[in-house]
Amino acid sequence: MHLFETQEGDKWICINCGTEEEAMIKEKGWELIFDRHDQTLRCALCGKSDYDFED
């Protein structure tokens, strides 16, 4: 997960949304703070974690 500083506050963004929404992130001027590998975090855009594991 990537933590971005935004105008609305800090937001966690998953790897997939970070790639798909790269243009929007640059346009809005979001600043990358750091990355964390934690399956309990959820993306602010899609609501999923970085990786989904099947049971």
Secondary structure, DSSP 4 states (H G I P E B T S, - for coil): -EEEEETTEEEEE-HHHHHHTHHHHHHHT-EEEEE---TT---TTT---S-----
